[in-house]
Amino acid sequence: MGKFIYFYFLVCFTSLSSCNPESLMSLEADKVNETVAQETTPFTPTPFIIKDVVLKGDTLITKVQYSGGCGNHTFEIAKNGFLMKSLPPKQSIQITHLSDKDPCRALILDELKFYIGDFRGTPSGTTVLLLENWPQQIIYSY
């Protein structure tokens, strides 16, 4: 039984030492060289105008106007500062418009819907939302 174990280790050692590490390295290098980076146009902040704001439950519905028509456009809503400790609490928010440098000049009027449940200042009650570039306070009751 002991001879079998020594023979097994000898076969394993011989097979491992006979591998050519340079051939393994060249295979890995070939795989790396095959990967081609694709160019993507970065999204940049783009101006827009808020035309109307309506609150329905936990959804903020906004009508926005921006120029474009040929490229990709994305809108995001996020907090714009800390929750203000007042009665009721107030939360500044902002809508950000990102596009991939759309060269077209058509005026687009779009309706956007955002979930605003994450902006609640208390577990239940009311929070006043202060939307950047919108003159009126938005009373959010839940």
ChimeraX commands (.cxc) that place a marker at each C-alpha (Angstrom):
marker #1 position 0.00,0.00,0.00 radius 0.5
marker #1 position 2.85,2.40,0.85 radius 0.5
marker #1 position 4.49,1.80,-2.55 radius 0.5
marker #1 position 1.21,2.72,-4.26 radius 0.5
marker #1 position 1.08,6.10,-2.46 radius 0.5
marker #1 position 4.71,6.90,-3.38 radius 0.5
marker #1 position 4.03,5.88,-6.98 radius 0.5
marker #1 position 0.88,8.09,-7.06 radius 0.5
marker #1 position 2.80,11.15,-5.78 radius 0.5
marker #1 position 5.60,10.50,-8.28 radius 0.5
marker #1 position 3.12,10.41,-11.20 radius 0.5
marker #1 position 1.40,13.61,-10.01 radius 0.5
marker #1 position 4.70,15.43,-9.53 radius 0.5
marker #1 position 5.97,14.35,-12.93 radius 0.5
marker #1 position 2.81,15.41,-14.74 radius 0.5
marker #1 position 2.74,18.82,-13.02 radius 0.5
marker #1 position 6.40,19.55,-13.60 radius 0.5
marker #1 position 6.15,18.65,-17.29 radius 0.5
marker #1 position 3.63,21.48,-17.95 radius 0.5
marker #1 position 5.06,24.39,-19.90 radius 0.5
marker #1 position 3.96,27.57,-18.06 radius 0.5
marker #1 position 4.89,29.79,-21.03 radius 0.5
marker #1 position 2.23,28.17,-23.20 radius 0.5
marker #1 position -0.39,28.84,-20.53 radius 0.5
marker #1 position 0.70,32.49,-20.29 radius 0.5
marker #1 position 0.50,32.97,-24.06 radius 0.5
marker #1 position -3.04,31.53,-24.13 radius 0.5
marker #1 position -4.16,33.97,-21.43 radius 0.5
marker #1 position -2.49,36.87,-23.27 radius 0.5
marker #1 position -4.33,35.94,-26.49 radius 0.5
marker #1 position -7.67,36.03,-24.66 radius 0.5
marker #1 position -6.93,39.49,-23.26 radius 0.5
marker #1 position -5.99,40.87,-26.67 radius 0.5
marker #1 position -9.26,39.67,-28.20 radius 0.5
marker #1 position -11.33,41.95,-25.98 radius 0.5
marker #1 position -12.23,45.15,-27.81 radius 0.5
marker #1 position -13.40,48.22,-25.93 radius 0.5
marker #1 position -16.52,49.82,-27.37 radius 0.5
marker #1 position -16.85,53.58,-27.40 radius 0.5
marker #1 position -19.86,54.94,-25.57 radius 0.5
marker #1 position -21.03,58.50,-25.43 radius 0.5
marker #1 position -21.20,59.68,-21.83 radius 0.5
marker #1 position -24.45,61.08,-20.54 radius 0.5
marker #1 position -24.13,64.71,-19.44 radius 0.5
marker #1 position -26.47,67.02,-17.51 radius 0.5
marker #1 position -28.75,68.88,-19.93 radius 0.5
marker #1 position -31.11,71.83,-19.28 radius 0.5
marker #1 position -34.89,71.43,-19.22 radius 0.5
marker #1 position -37.96,73.36,-18.05 radius 0.5
marker #1 position -40.60,72.07,-15.62 radius 0.5
marker #1 position -43.99,73.01,-17.05 radius 0.5
marker #1 position -46.38,71.36,-14.55 radius 0.5
marker #1 position -46.30,69.24,-11.38 radius 0.5
marker #1 position -49.12,67.01,-10.06 radius 0.5
marker #1 position -49.00,64.70,-7.05 radius 0.5
marker #1 position -51.10,61.51,-7.07 radius 0.5
marker #1 position -50.50,59.24,-4.08 radius 0.5
marker #1 position -46.82,58.27,-4.04 radius 0.5
marker #1 position -46.27,59.40,-7.64 radius 0.5
marker #1 position -45.00,62.80,-8.72 radius 0.5
marker #1 position -46.13,63.52,-12.28 radius 0.5
marker #1 position -44.21,66.27,-14.03 radius 0.5
marker #1 position -44.43,67.73,-17.50 radius 0.5
marker #1 position -41.02,68.81,-18.77 radius 0.5
marker #1 position -39.81,70.50,-21.93 radius 0.5
marker #1 position -36.35,70.05,-23.45 radius 0.5
marker #1 position -34.67,70.23,-26.83 radius 0.5
marker #1 position -33.58,67.15,-28.72 radius 0.5
marker #1 position -35.36,64.38,-30.56 radius 0.5
marker #1 position -32.51,62.24,-31.91 radius 0.5
marker #1 position -30.60,61.01,-28.86 radius 0.5
marker #1 position -31.18,59.22,-25.60 radius 0.5
marker #1 position -32.59,61.12,-22.63 radius 0.5
marker #1 position -32.93,60.03,-19.03 radius 0.5
marker #1 position -34.46,61.75,-16.01 radius 0.5
marker #1 position -33.72,60.99,-12.36 radius 0.5
marker #1 position -35.13,62.33,-9.11 radius 0.5
marker #1 position -33.06,62.58,-5.93 radius 0.5
marker #1 position -32.74,64.37,-2.61 radius 0.5
marker #1 position -31.04,67.74,-2.81 radius 0.5
marker #1 position -29.82,68.18,0.75 radius 0.5
marker #1 position -30.87,67.04,4.18 radius 0.5
marker #1 position -34.38,66.75,5.59 radius 0.5
marker #1 position -35.27,70.05,7.30 radius 0.5
marker #1 position -36.53,69.72,10.87 radius 0.5
marker #1 position -39.70,71.76,10.71 radius 0.5
marker #1 position -43.38,71.06,11.20 radius 0.5
marker #1 position -44.14,69.48,8.78 radius 0.5
marker #1 position -40.64,68.39,7.70 radius 0.5
marker #1 position -39.35,69.72,4.38 radius 0.5
marker #1 position -37.23,67.86,1.85 radius 0.5
marker #1 position -35.43,69.51,-1.07 radius 0.5
marker #1 position -35.49,67.37,-4.20 radius 0.5
marker #1 position -34.27,67.81,-7.75 radius 0.5
marker #1 position -34.89,66.28,-11.15 radius 0.5
marker #1 position -31.80,65.73,-13.27 radius 0.5
marker #1 position -31.92,65.45,-17.07 radius 0.5
marker #1 position -29.10,63.47,-18.68 radius 0.5
marker #1 position -28.57,63.08,-22.42 radius 0.5
marker #1 position -25.91,61.88,-24.82 radius 0.5
marker #1 position -25.39,65.29,-26.46 radius 0.5
marker #1 position -28.49,65.10,-28.66 radius 0.5
marker #1 position -27.77,67.30,-31.73 radius 0.5
marker #1 position -31.45,67.77,-32.71 radius 0.5
marker #1 position -33.36,70.93,-31.80 radius 0.5
marker #1 position -37.00,69.87,-31.61 radius 0.5
marker #1 position -38.86,70.99,-28.49 radius 0.5
marker #1 position -40.02,67.86,-26.70 radius 0.5
marker #1 position -42.85,67.97,-24.14 radius 0.5
marker #1 position -42.72,64.85,-21.99 radius 0.5
marker #1 position -44.66,63.55,-18.98 radius 0.5
marker #1 position -42.52,61.90,-16.31 radius 0.5
marker #1 position -43.64,59.83,-13.33 radius 0.5
marker #1 position -41.48,59.40,-10.23 radius 0.5
marker #1 position -42.01,57.33,-7.09 radius 0.5
marker #1 position -41.52,59.66,-4.12 radius 0.5
marker #1 position -42.15,57.32,-1.17 radius 0.5
marker #1 position -38.44,57.49,-0.32 radius 0.5
marker #1 position -38.76,61.20,0.50 radius 0.5
marker #1 position -41.12,60.75,3.47 radius 0.5
marker #1 position -39.93,62.74,6.47 radius 0.5
marker #1 position -41.97,60.78,9.01 radius 0.5
marker #1 position -43.51,57.27,9.06 radius 0.5
marker #1 position -46.97,58.77,8.57 radius 0.5
marker #1 position -48.20,62.29,8.05 radius 0.5
marker #1 position -47.06,65.05,5.71 radius 0.5
marker #1 position -43.77,66.16,4.16 radius 0.5
marker #1 position -43.33,69.33,2.15 radius 0.5
marker #1 position -41.29,68.71,-0.99 radius 0.5
marker #1 position -39.27,71.61,-2.37 radius 0.5
marker #1 position -38.60,70.84,-6.04 radius 0.5
marker #1 position -35.66,72.70,-7.54 radius 0.5
marker #1 position -36.75,75.15,-10.30 radius 0.5
marker #1 position -40.41,74.89,-9.25 radius 0.5
marker #1 position -41.78,77.91,-7.35 radius 0.5
marker #1 position -44.51,76.17,-5.33 radius 0.5
marker #1 position -44.19,73.80,-2.38 radius 0.5
marker #1 position -45.55,70.29,-2.95 radius 0.5
marker #1 position -47.56,68.98,0.02 radius 0.5
marker #1 position -47.02,65.23,0.19 radius 0.5
marker #1 position -49.51,63.54,2.57 radius 0.5
marker #1 position -49.31,59.80,3.20 radius 0.5
marker link #1:1,2 radius 0.2
marker link #1:2,3 radius 0.2
marker link #1:3,4 radius 0.2
marker link #1:4,5 radius 0.2
marker link #1:5,6 radius 0.2
marker link #1:6,7 radius 0.2
marker link #1:7,8 radius 0.2
marker link #1:8,9 radius 0.2
marker link #1:9,10 radius 0.2
marker link #1:10,11 radius 0.2
marker link #1:11,12 radius 0.2
marker link #1:12,13 radius 0.2
marker link #1:13,14 radius 0.2
marker link #1:14,15 radius 0.2
marker link #1:15,16 radius 0.2
marker link #1:16,17 radius 0.2
marker link #1:17,18 radius 0.2
marker link #1:18,19 radius 0.2
marker link #1:19,20 radius 0.2
marker link #1:20,21 radius 0.2
marker link #1:21,22 radius 0.2
marker link #1:22,23 radius 0.2
marker link #1:23,24 radius 0.2
marker link #1:24,25 radius 0.2
marker link #1:25,26 radius 0.2
marker link #1:26,27 radius 0.2
marker link #1:27,28 radius 0.2
marker link #1:28,29 radius 0.2
marker link #1:29,30 radius 0.2
marker link #1:30,31 radius 0.2
marker link #1:31,32 radius 0.2
marker link #1:32,33 radius 0.2
marker link #1:33,34 radius 0.2
marker link #1:34,35 radius 0.2
marker link #1:35,36 radius 0.2
marker link #1:36,37 radius 0.2
marker link #1:37,38 radius 0.2
marker link #1:38,39 radius 0.2
marker link #1:39,40 radius 0.2
marker link #1:40,41 radius 0.2
marker link #1:41,42 radius 0.2
marker link #1:42,43 radius 0.2
marker link #1:43,44 radius 0.2
marker link #1:44,45 radius 0.2
marker link #1:45,46 radius 0.2
marker link #1:46,47 radius 0.2
marker link #1:47,48 radius 0.2
marker link #1:48,49 radius 0.2
marker link #1:49,50 radius 0.2
marker link #1:50,51 radius 0.2
marker link #1:51,52 radius 0.2
marker link #1:52,53 radius 0.2
marker link #1:53,54 radius 0.2
marker link #1:54,55 radius 0.2
marker link #1:55,56 radius 0.2
marker link #1:56,57 radius 0.2
marker link #1:57,58 radius 0.2
marker link #1:58,59 radius 0.2
marker link #1:59,60 radius 0.2
marker link #1:60,61 radius 0.2
marker link #1:61,62 radius 0.2
marker link #1:62,63 radius 0.2
marker link #1:63,64 radius 0.2
marker link #1:64,65 radius 0.2
marker link #1:65,66 radius 0.2
marker link #1:66,67 radius 0.2
marker link #1:67,68 radius 0.2
marker link #1:68,69 radius 0.2
marker link #1:69,70 radius 0.2
marker link #1:70,71 radius 0.2
marker link #1:71,72 radius 0.2
marker link #1:72,73 radius 0.2
marker link #1:73,74 radius 0.2
marker link #1:74,75 radius 0.2
marker link #1:75,76 radius 0.2
marker link #1:76,77 radius 0.2
marker link #1:77,78 radius 0.2
marker link #1:78,79 radius 0.2
marker link #1:79,80 radius 0.2
marker link #1:80,81 radius 0.2
marker link #1:81,82 radius 0.2
marker link #1:82,83 radius 0.2
marker link #1:83,84 radius 0.2
marker link #1:84,85 radius 0.2
marker link #1:85,86 radius 0.2
marker link #1:86,87 radius 0.2
marker link #1:87,88 radius 0.2
marker link #1:88,89 radius 0.2
marker link #1:89,90 radius 0.2
marker link #1:90,91 radius 0.2
marker link #1:91,92 radius 0.2
marker link #1:92,93 radius 0.2
marker link #1:93,94 radius 0.2
marker link #1:94,95 radius 0.2
marker link #1:95,96 radius 0.2
marker link #1:96,97 radius 0.2
marker link #1:97,98 radius 0.2
marker link #1:98,99 radius 0.2
marker link #1:99,100 radius 0.2
marker link #1:100,101 radius 0.2
marker link #1:101,102 radius 0.2
marker link #1:102,103 radius 0.2
marker link #1:103,104 radius 0.2
marker link #1:104,105 radius 0.2
marker link #1:105,106 radius 0.2
marker link #1:106,107 radius 0.2
marker link #1:107,108 radius 0.2
marker link #1:108,109 radius 0.2
marker link #1:109,110 radius 0.2
marker link #1:110,111 radius 0.2
marker link #1:111,112 radius 0.2
marker link #1:112,113 radius 0.2
marker link #1:113,114 radius 0.2
marker link #1:114,115 radius 0.2
marker link #1:115,116 radius 0.2
marker link #1:116,117 radius 0.2
marker link #1:117,118 radius 0.2
marker link #1:118,119 radius 0.2
marker link #1:119,120 radius 0.2
marker link #1:120,121 radius 0.2
marker link #1:121,122 radius 0.2
marker link #1:122,123 radius 0.2
marker link #1:123,124 radius 0.2
marker link #1:124,125 radius 0.2
marker link #1:125,126 radius 0.2
marker link #1:126,127 radius 0.2
marker link #1:127,128 radius 0.2
marker link #1:128,129 radius 0.2
marker link #1:129,130 radius 0.2
marker link #1:130,131 radius 0.2
marker link #1:131,132 radius 0.2
marker link #1:132,133 radius 0.2
marker link #1:133,134 radius 0.2
marker link #1:134,135 radius 0.2
marker link #1:135,136 radius 0.2
marker link #1:136,137 radius 0.2
marker link #1:137,138 radius 0.2
marker link #1:138,139 radius 0.2
marker link #1:139,140 radius 0.2
marker link #1:140,141 radius 0.2
marker link #1:141,142 radius 0.2
view
